[in-house]
């Protein structure tokens, strides 16, 4: 059994025991979180009805918080000597999926 969940503006395919990386969740390491299910696949049965999925909960436990890869931002204007350099690293959270309940 697996589910498609909405996590941090993205959709992730998860099963019990999987570890996913999502945008930062404001909770402590070791605490539990739940995600809304968008699709549930159980063998040959596929559930996509919003009324049936209202009762489906995907539970997970926060494993760690980390930073994503560094993104270099460079701006350059020709013939003027104008240069600008910035960097960015996104804050991420790793979540281990513990249960999918109906």
TALIN-V896178 format. One record per residue. N is the residue number from 1. RES is the residue in one letter. PSI is psi in whole degrees, 0 to 359 (none if undefined). D_CENTER is the distance of its C-alpha to the mean C-alpha in Angstrom with 1 decimal. Layout:
N,RES,PSI,D_CENTER / N,RES,PSI,D_CENTER
This chain:
1,X,137,18.9 / 2,X,166,15.4 / 3,X,155,13.2 / 4,X,122,11.0 / 5,X,159,8.6 / 6,X,119,7.3 / 7,X,109,4.2 / 8,X,37,5.1 / 9,X,0,7.5 / 10,X,163,6.1 / 11,X,134,7.2 / 12,X,141,6.5 / 13,X,122,9.8 / 14,X,151,10.2 / 15,X,166,13.5 / 16,X,130,15.0 / 17,X,348,15.0 / 18,X,152,12.0 / 19,X,124,9.9 / 20,X,155,6.3 / 21,X,122,5.2 / 22,X,171,2.7 / 23,X,158,5.6 / 24,X,133,8.3 / 25,X,130,9.1 / 26,X,79,12.9 / 27,X,161,14.0 / 28,X,156,16.1 / 29,X,133,15.5 / 30,X,346,16.5 / 31,X,162,15.8 / 32,X,148,14.3 / 33,X,160,11.6 / 34,X,150,11.4 / 35,X,145,9.4 / 36,X,137,11.7 / 37,X,138,12.6 / 38,X,336,13.6 / 39,X,141,15.5 / 40,X,126,17.0 / 41,X,121,19.0 / 42,X,91,21.7 / 43,X,242,24.1 / 44,X,353,25.9 / 45,X,126,24.7 / 46,X,123,22.0 / 47,X,121,21.2 / 48,X,3,19.9 / 49,X,125,22.2 / 50,X,327,20.5 / 51,X,321,23.2 / 52,X,329,22.7 / 53,X,351,18.9 / 54,X,331,19.6 / 55,X,355,20.5 / 56,X,127,17.7 / 57,X,136,15.3 / 58,X,114,12.5 / 59,X,146,12.9 / 60,X,166,11.2 / 61,X,135,12.6 / 62,X,124,11.4 / 63,X,311,12.9 / 64,X,164,13.0 / 65,X,138,12.3 / 66,X,175,13.0 / 67,X,147,13.6 / 68,X,183,12.7 / 69,X,151,15.7 / 70,X,135,18.4 / 71,X,123,19.1 / 72,X,131,22.9 / 73,X,118,24.1 / 74,X,131,27.9 / 75,X,138,30.2 / 76,X,131,33.7 / 77,X,126,36.7 / 78,X,142,39.5 / 79,X,4,43.0 / 80,X,348,42.3 / 81,X,9,40.8 / 82,X,122,37.7 / 83,X,147,34.6 / 84,X,134,31.5 / 85,X,129,28.8 / 86,X,166,25.5 / 87,X,162,22.4 / 88,X,137,18.8 / 89,X,123,16.1 / 90,X,149,12.6 / 91,X,126,11.5 / 92,X,158,8.5 / 93,X,133,7.8 / 94,X,131,8.1 / 95,X,132,8.1 / 96,X,127,10.8 / 97,X,125,11.3 / 98,X,330,14.8 / 99,X,149,16.0 / 100,X,110,16.0 / 101,X,145,18.9 / 102,X,none,20.9
